């Protein structure tokens, strides 16, 4: 499988390009449909750490159940036509015209190693599946703009720039745990749960979901509308996509997915603990980022770097 490099190029016409959400999550946030902070609404509904963890876990388990039923019924996956063009058909980078503005969280070395183990298990049954390269792995904490032309990205970044230092501040550091393989007909990801524990010196309750709420508030204060495709209870790192139909049978493929999740739940997943901002700071990632490319407009300090800096601007907005 060839290596994909995504560069910053002028955008082509958007109308001819199919919209391919990373995990086919339905639209849940829109500047016109939901101007209020939907993350805050979720916190009010699931107003304890244990309730929030259960909501996140219910979402991913229900989603896997429903997608498994669809795969069994249809008997086939859906190769990504843009990714196929880039990695198999030697199309130029501007074959993908979709530009985005996001906040990315980079996984720790421990999480990257886990991803590579899972990818190896997937490739053992599907040798032609496209695997996200280690250096491109990321979790989208907030999608601000997606599937846009270059000039739209430039316009929104001008409004965001005065707020980037606050947006990318790493503290407090929410923790993600208990990875599970999430899947559908388009792609696969490792999904995580917010840790059910107190965070910070004063023992306050602060999860990855609170972190996303705060990112949303900062972007709104900048006057930038949030246009996101992601359902609210999601914390996932996309690890693989399809560029060809399955070589194995659907039965073999689904059996492998069950095998991976059993392994994660019983053998190794309990040892994973990802503190957001550990080792690498969050990034304002822009451009053609669907497959891990694009460019970083700004990068915040890691937890380790922030510990050596005087003061903390996280709450000063």
N, C-alpha and C positions, 0 to 999 in steps of 0.2 A: 504494500500500500504506500503510495507516495506521500511525502510530507507536504502539509498545507501551510503556506505563508499568506497571511492576509495583510495587505498594505492599504495605505490611505490613498484612494484614487477618486477622481470625479465620479459622481453617481450617474448611472443610466436611468432611463425612465422607470418609475416604480410600478406603473399599472400592470405590467406584464409579469411581475414576479409574484409567485404564490406566497402567502403568508404562512410561515412554518414555526409556530411557537415551540420553544425548546422542549417542553414536555407536553405540548398540546393543552396547557392549562387554559381554561376559559377566561375571558376578559373580566376583571373584577374591579379595576381602578381606572377611572377616566376623569379628566378635568371637567368634562361636561356632565357626566352622570353621577359622580361621587366626589364633589369638591371637599367634603369633610374628610378628616383623617380616619380612614377605615381601619387602620391599625389600632387607633385608640378605641374605636367601637368594639373591636375584637377583645381588647384587654378588659373592657367593661363587662363584656359577656362572659369571658372566662377569667374571673377575677381572683384566681389563686394559681400558684405555680403548678400544682397537680392538675387543676382543670385545664390549664393551657397545654401541658404536656399531653394529656389525654386527647385534646382537640387536634393537635398536630398529628398524633399517632393515628387517630381515627381517620383523618383525612388521607394519609398516605396508604393505610391498609385498605380503606374503601376504594380508593382510586386503583390500587393494584388489582383488587378483586374484579372491579368493573372492566379494566383494560384486559385482564386475562380472559374474561368472558368474551370480549370483542375479538381478541386474537383467535380464540378457539372457534368462534363462529365464522370469521372471515378467512382464516387459514393462511394469512399472508401479512407481511409488514409493508411499510410505505417508505421506500428509499427517498432520501432528500434530493430533489433534482438539482438544486444549486450546488450542494456539496459534491454530488456526483460530477457535475460539470467542472468543478475546480480540481478534484483529485483524480478523476478517471478520464475526463475528456479534454484536459489541458486547456481549459478556458482561462482567459486572463482574469486578474483580480476583480476588475470592474464588472464581471459577470454577476457578482453579488452587489447590488446597489444599496442594500439596507444599512443605513447608518444609525447608530444608537448613542445615547448618553446614559451612563449607569454609574452606580457605586459597586465596586467589586470587593469581595473579601477573598484573599488567597489562602488556600489550605496549607497547613503545616506539613513538614516532612513526614510525620507519622501518617497523616491523611493521604498524602500523595502515594506513599508506599502501599497503603491499603488499596487505593484506587488501582494501582498497577497490578496487584494480586487479583482483584476482581476482573480487570480487563483481560488478564491472562486466562482466567477461567472462561470468560465469554468467547475469547478467540479460539479456545480449544474445540468449540463446537461450530463456530462461525468464523472461519479464517479471513473472510473479506470484510468483516465489520470494521467501520472506521472508528479509531480510538482517539479520544482527545489527548494530545501530547501533554506530558507532565508540566511543561512550562506554561501551558495555556489553561490549566485547570483553574476554576474560579467559582465562587458563589455570588450571584447577583443579589445584593442586599436591597437595592432599590433600582428599578428601571424607570428612568425619567423620560426618556424619549426613545422610540424604536421605529425601525423601518422608514427612516426619513432621509431626505437629501442632505448634501454637505452644508448648504446654506442654513438649513434649520438647526443643525448641530452648532454652527458658528454663532447663530443668534442666541440660542439658549445658554451656551457657555459664557457669553459676555455678561449675562445676568447672574450666572452662578459664581463667577470668579471671585467676587468679594466674600463669598461664603465658603469657599473651598477649605480653608484652614479649619473652620468649625465642622464642616461636613465630614472631614477625614480624620478628626481627632479620635484616638483609639480607646478612650476610657469613658465609663467603666467597660470591662471586657466580658461580654456575655459568652457563655460556654454552650457548645453543641455536642451532643452525645448520641449514642445508639444508631449508627448508620444502618440503613436498609436500602436494598436495591429497588428503585422505582422504575417503572417501564411503561411503554405504550407501543404503538405501531411505528413511531418515528424515532425514538431515542431511549437511552437508559441513563439513569443518574443515581448517585448516592444521596439519599435524603436523610436528614438529621432531625433530632428533637432538641428543643431548648432544655437546658438542664433544670431540673426541679430542685433548686437550691438558692440560698441567699447569696447576693453578690455585693462586694464593696465593703469598706471598713465599718460602716454603720449597719451592716446586715440587711440592707434594703433589697427589695425584690426587683431584679433587673435582668431580663432575658434578651435573647436575640430578637424577639418580637418587639420589645420595648426599644431596642436599638433601631429597628426599622421604622418604628413610629417617630423617633427623634429625627432620623434622616428625612422623613417625609415633611416634618414640621420645618426643618431648615430650608428645604427646597421651596416650600410654599412661601416662607418668609422672603426668599429671593425673588418671588414673583414668577416662578417657573411652574407651569402646570405639569403634573405627574401623569404620564401616559404609560400605563403598565399593562402587560398581558398576564401577569402572574396572580394566581389566587393567593389570598392573604396568608393562610397557614402553610407556607412552603419554605423549606430551607434545603436546597439541593445543589449538587455539583454535577453537571452533565458530564458523562464519561465516555459515551459511545453513541454513534448514529449509524443508520443504514444507508449504504450507497448501492446495494444490490439486493435482490430478493434473497430470502433464506436459502442457504445450501442444505441445511438440515430440515427435517420435518418440523412442523409446528409443535408436535408432541415432544420432540427432543429438545427444542428450544425452551419451551416452558418448563420442562423438567430441569434444565440447567439453571434457569432463573430461580426455581424453588431450591435447588441445591445451594446456590450462592447465598440466598437469604437464610437458609438453615445454618450455613457456616458462619454468617455474620452474627446471627443471634446466639449461637451456642459456643463458638470457638474464639472469636476475635473481637467482635463489635463492642463488647463490654469494656475493652481496654482503651477505646478511643475517647479522647477528650480534647476538643478543639476550642481553645480560647480565641475568639475573633481578635485579630491584630497581633497574635503571637507570631514571632519571626518576621512577618512582613505586614506593613501597614495597609490599610484600605486604599483603593485607587478610584479616582474619577476616570473611568475607562470609556473611550469614545471611538466612533468610527465603525468599521466592519468587524464587529466583535462576536458574531454568532458562533464562530468556530474557534474562539479563543484569541483572535487577532486584535486589530485596532491599535490604539495608542493611548497612553496615560497622560491626561491633561495635568494631573497632579497626583501625588502619592503622599499619604500621611505617614507619620512615624509609627513604628511597631511599638508593642507594649514595652519591649526592652529599651528602645530609644526614648520613649516618653518618660520612663522611670528616671532617666538622667537629665530631663529638662525641668526647669523651674516652673511651678504653676501648672494649671490645667484649665483649658478654655472650653471643655466639653459642655458645661452648663451655661456658658456665657453667650446666650443668644435669645 
